[in-house]
Amino acid sequence: MPVVPGLFERLAFRANLAPSAILDVHGGASLHAAALADELGVFTALDRPRTPSTLAAALDVDETALRTLLDSLVAVGYLARDGDEYRRTRATTRWLTPDGEANLAPFLRFWVDVVLPYWRDHATRAVREGDPGETLYEWLGDDEEAWATTQAGFRSSASLLLDPVADELGDVEGLRVLDLGGGHGAYAVELARRGADVTLVDHPAALTTAREAAAEAGVDVDIVGGDYLTADLWARLDAPVADPPERVPADAPVDARGGATAGGDGPTRGAREGDAGDAGDAGYDVVLLFNVLHGHTPDESAFLLARASGVLAPGGRVVVLDQFDADGPTNLADIGVALLDLTYLVTLGGGTPDVDAVNRHLGDAGLVVAGSRTFRRAPGVRLVTADRA
Ligand SMILES: C[S@@+](CC[C@H](N)C(=O)[O-])C[C@H]1O[C@@H](n2cnc3c(N)ncnc32)[C@H](O)[C@@H]1O
């Protein structure tokens, strides 16, 4: 549970009688305490009440130090204490363990182990110069362990919306789906489970989590390693790459990484890393861009949407999911969107996408917006569906 002051303390902060910034310091420590507890296995081991001595023995940690950690977790509400026994609160069971509805613990670990170390080295430059110099993904490089922590974090935050988003896509049985920046593979696996023929694209070093997820679920997902801002990747996809629609703006990059034209002078189609599938050159029925546009410049987004549109089968659709830069329905939504905007600037040189700009890029890509919906569970997140005109 994040640090929440009591009523009189809130009034004191509002009256400016005390420095409310101290709450951020407590919040930072609370984040680290929860991530540490997850790393040590405290939350899973407390599937039943335990004394510090039995817990310390089970986790192979120092009992006195463990008591200190447990008491800090009681103070912020992650645990409760009855006599000498500690137990999980209902909120912890529901949101921070595999026994609950969605396990966000890997997302906390991603922040502590990946985002914050990166942030320390890149935030100043990001704000001074407008970009961090290298994106978080470039910084991860070939470090498969750090990528696994990252994808586990993304997957855990995606788990909040997995079912409603998959439901929103309707009956996907037999459809060809292209999941751009599919990362951890949770969406790809879920759609494959529902009968879709799914191809997932992501950075080559980022693919282990998706491969494991598909194997664990016993479904086939074509997993393609590559950079979707390059012509090479689009030439390797098992679908015709149409010329960009006429309405693509003249200044949109033909290859956002400065390479050759996809489907024009670009490299010839190469072998895919994964099983290439047998759907031939039919094009994709659905192309997903889930939580990717926030990492890109408007030109890159225009390029991506034009390419996505270009590989659609007749009647196909592009579906964008992101944390949009729009007025949220709640205070928390506004705070979340503002802080995410800063996070995307620092980590990716990007920002929360502007819904009007995305709609414009969809139109420029020859697509017509067919639907747009938000999710009560994730304020600020919007799913936009656009059909080939
Ligand atoms: C925030 S994650 C989203 C994962 C998943 N789509 C979801 O919604 O949970 C963004 C993903 O896009 C991938 N990505 C970013 N830029 C990419 C690029 N140029 N080419 C391929 N993948 C890229 C990242 O590696 C990462 O896995």
The ligand as a Tripos MOL2 file, in Angstrom:
@<TRIPOS>MOLECULE
LIG
   27    29     1     0     0
SMALL
NO_CHARGES

@<TRIPOS>ATOM
      1 C1          6.0270   -1.0500  -23.3590 C.3       1 LIG1
      2 S1          6.4010   -2.5260  -24.2040 S.3       1 LIG1
      3 C2          4.7860   -3.0790  -24.7110 C.3       1 LIG1
      4 C3          4.6680   -4.5750  -24.7040 C.3       1 LIG1
      5 C4          3.2640   -5.0720  -25.0560 C.3       1 LIG1
      6 N1          2.9170   -4.7020  -26.4200 N.3       1 LIG1
      7 C5          2.2370   -4.5390  -24.0840 C.2       1 LIG1
      8 O1          1.3860   -3.7350  -24.4780 O.co2     1 LIG1
      9 O2          2.2730   -4.8930  -22.9250 O.co2     1 LIG1
     10 C6          7.0530   -1.9050  -25.7640 C.3       1 LIG1
     11 C7          7.7240   -3.0250  -26.5520 C.3       1 LIG1
     12 O3          8.0810   -2.5100  -27.8330 O.3       1 LIG1
     13 C8          9.3660   -3.0090  -28.1750 C.3       1 LIG1
     14 N2          9.9950   -2.1040  -29.1420 N.ar      1 LIG1
     15 C9         10.2800   -0.7970  -28.9610 C.ar      1 LIG1
     16 N3         10.8710   -0.2820  -30.0500 N.ar      1 LIG1
     17 C10        10.9600   -1.3060  -30.9390 C.ar      1 LIG1
     18 C11        11.4790   -1.3930  -32.2580 C.ar      1 LIG1
     19 N4         12.0220   -0.3300  -32.8510 N.pl3     1 LIG1
     20 N5         11.4070   -2.5750  -32.9090 N.ar      1 LIG1
     21 C12        10.8540   -3.6720  -32.2830 C.ar      1 LIG1
     22 N6         10.3410   -3.6360  -31.0210 N.ar      1 LIG1
     23 C13        10.4080   -2.4630  -30.3740 C.ar      1 LIG1
     24 C14        10.0950   -3.0550  -26.8420 C.3       1 LIG1
     25 O4         11.2130   -3.9260  -26.8640 O.3       1 LIG1
     26 C15         9.0080   -3.5130  -25.8920 C.3       1 LIG1
     27 O5          8.9710   -4.9050  -25.7670 O.3       1 LIG1
@<TRIPOS>BOND
     1     1     2 1
     2     2     3 1
     3     2    10 1
     4     3     4 1
     5     4     5 1
     6     5     6 1
     7     5     7 1
     8     7     8 2
     9     7     9 1
    10    10    11 1
    11    11    12 1
    12    11    26 1
    13    12    13 1
    14    13    14 1
    15    13    24 1
    16    14    15 ar
    17    14    23 ar
    18    15    16 ar
    19    16    17 ar
    20    17    18 ar
    21    17    23 ar
    22    18    19 1
    23    18    20 ar
    24    20    21 ar
    25    21    22 ar
    26    22    23 ar
    27    24    25 1
    28    24    26 1
    29    26    27 1
@<TRIPOS>SUBSTRUCTURE
     1 LIG1         1 GROUP 0 **** ****
